[in-house]
Every structure is written in structure tokens, then in C-alpha cells.
Amino acid sequence: MRALISVSDKRGIVEFSRGLISLGWELVSTGGTAAHLAAAGIAVTDVSRVTGFPEMLGGRVKTLHPHIFAGILARRGQDDDMETIRSHGILPLDLVVVNLYPFAETLAREGITDASVIEQIDIGGPSLLRAAAKNHGSVWVVCDPADYPRVLGALEKPTENAAALRRELAARVFRHTAAYDAVIADWFATQTDGPEAVPHEFVISGVLQQGLRYGENPHQKAALYRDAIPAAVAGVSDCRQLQGKELSYNNILDLSAALELSREFASDSDPFCCILKHNNPCGAALADELVTAFERAWEGDSEAAYGSVIGMTREVDAATASAIASRFVEIVVAPRFSAEALEILSAKKNLRLMAFDKPLISAQAARWTARRVSGGWLRQEADPAGVDRSLWSVASQRQPTPEEMDDCEFLWKIVKHVRSNAICVGSGRTLLGCGAGQMSRIDSVRIAIGKARGRAARLALASDAFFPFRDGADLAAAGGVCVVIQPGGSIRDDEVRAACDEHGMAQVLSGRRHFLH
């Protein structure tokens, strides 16, 4: 029996190879792997002796030869296949152990050049794996060091389950090589602004980060996968859990939403705090001190904040930790926690504390997002963080004050993270009312105004899309709103403008819609 071994990840390969030798296997290997095994005292035949050709082109060509691929692909149960390889002096290969060049890992290195990245595109490795997986009825194939003990055990004590294990390993190979190619395709897509920015096909590659107890409901299985190519900015998969219970599927959704909303305020000089329930913000505030931002955000809707997820853009200090400790909270995510804050919050054993090291914003271009729909996928550019005031215009007789414009900007950053139809009402850099996910926009206005009415002398309102009728503006004015920001674009914009003017409200048109379905 002969095994071909060629691995970039050399974890466990010496022990696995010794196990094969003890079972009477002959080992064929390539370049660095052969040297690694030889250095460990393991007898190995260099692949060049099998092919009759030296490795060439700087190692780009090693195994691409009929003496290798025919030895893998020959069907053991077909006499003509076996006679063909015998007539050409080709010996079968019964086990292929390969893992691939570290393409994704190379991308993560600082200062890496395109040429260096391209050299990490493995050609022979995927071909070897796919050939062995195709012929898995006769050939064992291993692409993950974690499988070495299982395979060695099956070779030591053959059972009737061996065929099922070989099929499982073959399936793993095709997932692995497909994911590997997906990462490469994704990288090439980032190098062009041409037609391939919306390619004819698209692929998704994820690496298992953790299994979850269940999904949205206990009867649904679930897991978290991280991007194969890490983003430059912090995401859920970059967060370190410092304490608390295991994250659930729904926790992760809310954690992601908290990070995305916090990203809007990462460049502000003052600290920001947001409080989320079921993917929607129920509280948010900017303030001079983090503890003040937290208290204001909590009071935005203290009922909804019960059992919430909290996102912050600054290190959690002792004062903020003490304020959090007096409430029931599921998760707090922040860049850091001070030692004093960790000590205070350690008394709440179930509270999940999540920290991240990457920045919330970077100069990296917006990435694409994908969403599963029945029978296919929807793919779009991510809605970028930030506000572009150059798109804004005033569509009312009364000009908004500078303070009202600041309120508009604060709420406009928030409303884009509220499920449509979305209405946010607030004042003084604090969210006071939120109407989310209503089928009628006027219902969202009623909900948001109902929560905010009478809580500030000056209220601002943000609507993620245009008012289809003037009733939204009328209700806002009756609730104490002084300024409205909305995209505009309705056939009844003139009616809405007239309503604002009748009530003495200022109206800002953002020029950009922010639906979030």
C-alpha cells in the first residue's frame, strides 16, 4: 500500500506517518514535507523518483504527472484500468494526504504583495485531493489533520464502516477545495472595479468558528462561521468573550446589529452607547462620559432595554460597569473593559462580556452582503457607515437651527439600522422613541411619538424613507417634533412640505433612503 503525503500544515503528520509505516505502508512525498519526514527518521520516497522528473518552476510543478494521477484515479475494480497502469509501470496510490497552501493566512500578513499572494494559489494540491475524492471507493483521502486518528484507526482495524468514512472524507474534500477556490475568487473580485464587481456567479466561503446550542428556536440546529478572508474592521467573529454564558444564535444577531450601529459613531470624539432588542435599537446616546451615554440610552426606553444587548465605542470603565450591574443585560460589547470594570461585572456570572481589538471603521471599501431567499440569494453592497451632508437640502420655509441639524445627523445614523418602516425620534444626541418594522409608516410614527412625547422641549424625527402622505408630518407636529429628516421622492412631497410649513416645522431632505428589511 502506498500513500502520497504533501502538506503545508505539518501538525501531526510525523505521528500519522509513523503509524502508516508501522502498518507496512510505503510513503511518497514532496519537497518540504519529504524533508520534514526524513528529519524525523521516517523512510520516504521523493515524488521526483516516481515521476522521473525533478520539481521545477520553483516548486510550481511537482505532482502533475500521469504516474501520480493515474495511480490515484485507476478504478481498482476495473480490469482495464488496472491493466493500463501496469502496462505503463504505474503503481497505485491508496491514500492521499494533502492540505493546501495557506492562501487566506497569507492575505492577513502585513505588507504582502500581490505576487506573494498569487504564489499561494495551490494548483497540484486541490487536483490531488479532488482526484482521490473522486475515486474514494478505492482511495483514502485526508485534507484535515484532525482526521488522522480516525483514518489510522480505520486502517489498523478495518470494519464495514470504512466505505462510509471514505465517502465522508471525500465530501469534506470537495467542501474544502470549493471554499479554498471561493477565497481566491473573492480576493480577485476585490482587485477589480470592472464588470466582475457583479459577477456571473458568486461564492461564499466560511470557516466554522463555533457550534451553537440551537438556532432561533430550540428545534433548529445552528453554527457560526467566520469569513475566510478576515475584514479589516471588527465583526462578531473577532470578538473575544471575557465571561458569561455561551452565545446563542439570537445573541449573535443582536451582537452584530450592535457592532454595525456602533460603527456609525466610531469616529465621534464623544463615547456612544446603543441598546438593542431583536436587532432594533431601543436606546442610543452620545455624551461627554460613557456612563452618561449609557444612562441616557437606557432611559430612552427602559422597558424595552430589559434583557438587551449593549454596544459601546469606548473602554468600559468602573462607573459605567456599576451602572450596567444594576440592570438585567444579556451582552455588553466594547473595545475594552478596564480591570475595575471586569471585577465589578464578574459578580454577574451569566452576563456575556465581548471585547474586540480591530477598529470599528477603516478606509476599506464597503463589502458585499448576501442573504438567503427561497431558491436563491440576494447580494448587494453594504450600506456604508456615516452621513454625507452634501446630499442634504432644506425643503421648508423655516431653516433648521444648527442644533436641529445635529439632531438630524444623530438620528439619521440610527434610523438606517432600524427595520423598515423605520421612524426615530430624539433630542440632544439621545434616542427617545423608535417605531420599527410596521407595515404602515404612520403606525411607526405613532409608536415613536408615543414613546418620545413630552420628554424634551425640542424633538427631531428621522424617517428611513419618504412620507407617502402628509399625515406623518401632521402627527409628528402634534407630538412636538420641530424638525424632520427624510429622503424625499414621494409624488406628494409638496403636500408634506406644505404640512411642515403649516406647523412651522423644518424639513431636511437627505437625498438617500435607508430601507432595512
Secondary structure, DSSP 8 states (H G I E B T S, - for coil): -EEEEE-S--TTHHHHHHHHHHTT-EEEE-HHHHHHHHHTT---EEHHHHHSS--BGGGTBSS-SHHHHHHHH--TT-HHHHHHHHHTT-----EEEE----HHHHHTSTT--HHHHHHT--SHHHHHHHHHHHTTTT-EEE--GGGHHHHHHHHHS--TTHHHHHHHHHHHHHHHHHHHHHHHHHHHHHT--SGGGS-SS----EEEEEE-S-SSSTTS--EEEEESS--SS--GGG-EEEESS---HHHHHHHHHHHHHHHHTTTSSS-EEEEEETTEEEEEEE-SSHHHHHHHHHHHSTTTTTTEEEEESS-B-HHHHHHHHTS-EEEEEES-B-HHHHHHHTTSTT-EEEE--S-S--S----EEEEEETTEEEEEE---SS--GGG-EE-SSS---HHHHHHHHHHHHHHTTS-SS-EEEEETTEEEEEE-S-SSHHHHHHHHHHHHTTS-SSEEEEESS--SSTHHHHHHHHTTEEEEEE----TTHHHHHHHHHHHT-EEEE-S------
